[in-house]
Amino acid sequence: MIGNTPRIGLLQSSAPTWLSVGAAAFAERQLRLIHRHQLEDPVTLHWLGRALLAQGKATAATEYLEQAVAAAPDDLQVRIDLARACRGAGRTRAAFDEIRQVLRARHSLAAAWWALGDILVDLGRYAKSAAAFRRAQALDHYRIELRMARRAWRAGNAPDAEARYQAILRENPTHVGALCGLAGLHLSVGRNFDAERLLRHAVAQSAYFPAALRLLGQTYLESGRLPEAQAAIRRSLDIEPAQ
């Protein structure tokens, strides 16, 4: 049984932590307990949708996220997650329409551009998807810190670069750029398992980000998994052809 309102609030506030450490199934179970007592609470509906989406249960996630949007129509992050869920459920046109509404409301929202990039790939609009990913990176709150991490790596200071990527991930465990950067560092010293783990987490956030796909292809190649490497690299070249 769920106790009082403070207990419910504590469980809600723990949801991001559970998801950040990969405990999406546990998060779902706890959030369902809350949902029994707060059927129309948009926060619970949102996090329950995200927990389901993290497990690949896109159709079920869509149901809860649609309810969350109905309860809190001005919450743009909820709408972005609904678009991601619709895309995962094969409702690409609905996902596209939803993300367009978000961008009309706030054109400078990086998370919306990340989602749009994936949707456009599914629609076969590769050049526009590449532009959307570039726009997402340009609007990234952490873009300066990412640039400094890359400079440190190029200068041969891998520990400083790693520390900068880790700092970003402590604040935002799903940050695609930091996940890719840290994966690249691991890959450069032969830690392929760690690199693949980070890249799988990255593509769970953005399925078609070319840099993530290229690094994943390289990881597969160095592990001798040629068909998987070819598929990842071919997909990255669809979106961002080699110059």
N, C-alpha and C positions, 0 to 999 in steps of 0.2 A: 504493500500500500504506500502511496505517496502521502507524506505528512502535510505540513502546513504550507502557506504561500512562500515563506523564505526557503523551504526545502525545494519547492518547484523552481524558484529563481536560481538556486545553486545548481540544480541539474541543467537548467537552460544555459547558464553561463559556462558550464563545463563542456558543452557540446563542441565548441571550436577546438578545444584541446584534444578531445577524443578523436575527432576527425583528422587533426594534424599528425597524430601518431599512428594513423591507419586503423583505428578501432571503430570503423564505421558501423559494423554489425552491433557492437555494444552500444554505441550512440543511438542507433535505431531503437533498440529495446528500451532504453531509458526514456527516450523521447515519446515512445508510444504510451508509456505509463503516464507521462505528463498530459499527453493528448486526451486521455480518457477523462481528465478533470478539466481541461481547457480546450474544448473542441474547436473553438473559433479563434484561438490566440495566434496571431500572425507569426510571432517569433518561433513558437513551437512548430507550426506548420512549415515555416521556412527551413528550420534546421532538420526536421524530419525529412523533408524533400531532399536536402543536401546529403543527408546520411544515406538515403536510398540511391541517389545518383552516384555517390562514391562507390557503391557496390555494383554499379551497372544496371540497377533496377530503374531504368529511365521511365518506363510507362507508369509505374507506381509513383515515382517522384513527381511526374507531371501532375498527377491528381492532387497531391498535397500542395504543390507550388501554385497551381491555379487557384486553390482556396486561399493561399497566402496573398496572392495578388488581389483577389477580390476583397480581402480584409484590409490590405494596405497597398492600394494602387499606386501610391507615390513613392514606394520603396523601390528604387531602381535596381538595387542588387538582387532583390527577389525576382524582378522581371528578367534580369540577365540569367539567373539560374533556371528560370522557367524556359527561356529560349534554349539553353544548353540541354535541358531535359527533353524538350520537344525534338531537338536534333537527334539526341540519342535514341528516341523512340521512333525515329524515321519520319517525323513530321517536319520536314525541312522547311517547307513554305511557311508553316506556322511559326517556326523558330525565326525565320527571316523577318516576318512581319513584326514579331515581338521585339527583336533587337533594333529594328528601324524606329519603333516607337521610343525606345530607350534613348537612342542617339538624337532623336528630335528634341527630347527633353533635356539632354545634356550631351552635347557633341564631344566634350573633352574627357569622357569617361573611358579610361584605358581598358577596363575589364570588358566593356561592350565591344570594343574593337577586336580584342582577342576572340571573343565569341563569334563575331561577324566573320573573322578570317576562316574559322572552321566551317561555318555555314556556307560561305561562298565556295569553298572547295567542294563540298557536297553538291552544290549547284553547278559545278564545272567551270566556275568563273575564276580561273587560276590567277590571272594577272591582278584582278581586283582583290583576291584574297591576300596576295603578297603585299599589296598596298595597305590593306587593313592591318596586317601584322606589323608593318613598318610604322604605321600610325600608332598602334598600341605601344610599341617600344618608345616612340618619341614622346608619348604622354606619360610614360612610366614615372611614378613618384620616386623610384630608386635609380633613375637613369644615370645620375652623376656618380653614385656609389658603384654602380656596375662598371662605368667607364674607368674609375680608379682601380677597381679590381683587375680589369683587363690590362691596364697599364702596368700594374705591379707584376702580373704574370709574365708579360712580354719582357719586363726588365729583369726577370729571373728571380723575383721575390714571391715564390709560390705560397709560403706561409702567410704573407700579408694578404694575398689574393684570396686564399681560402678563408681567412678570418673575416674578410669583408663579405664574402658570399654567405658564410654562416650567420653573420650578424643580420643580414637581410632575412634569411630563412627563420631566424628566431622570431622576427616580427611578423613574417608572412610565410608560413611553411609551404604554400602553394605557388610561390613566385616562380614563374617559368624561366625567366632569365637567370636567376640565381641558381636554380636547379641545374640548368644547362651548363652554366659556368663551373659549378662545383663538379659536375660530372666530367667535364673536359679535363679538369685538374686530375681527377682520379684516373681517367683513361690515359693521361700522359705518363703516369708512373706504373701502369700495368694493373691498376685495381679495377679490373673490368666488372666484377660483380657489383661493386659499389656504384660504378658509373651506370650500369644498366638499371639498378634499383632507382637511382635518381631520375634517369631519363624516362622510365616507365611512369613515375609520378608526374613528370613534366607533361607527357603526352596525355595523361588522364585529365590535365587541366586544359591543354590545347592540343588536340589530336594531330594537327597538321602544321605546327610551327616548323618551318624548314630547318632551322638550326638544330632543333631537337631530333628531327628525323635523320639528319646527316650524322650527328653524333651517335645516334642509336644504330645506324647502319655501320658506322665504323666499329662500334662495340661488338656487333654481331660478326663482322668480318674478322676481327682479331680473335674471336672465339671459335672461328671455323664454321659459323652458321651462315653459309653463303646464300641460300634462298631468302632468308629473313633479311640479310644485309641488302640484297638486291632490291627487295620490295620496299624497304625503308628509303633507300637512296633514290630509287625511281620515283617514289611519291614526292620526295623533296624537290626533285628536278622538274616535276610537273608544275609545281608552284613557283619555284625560283630556278629557271633554267641556268645552266652554267654559262658564264660569259666567255 
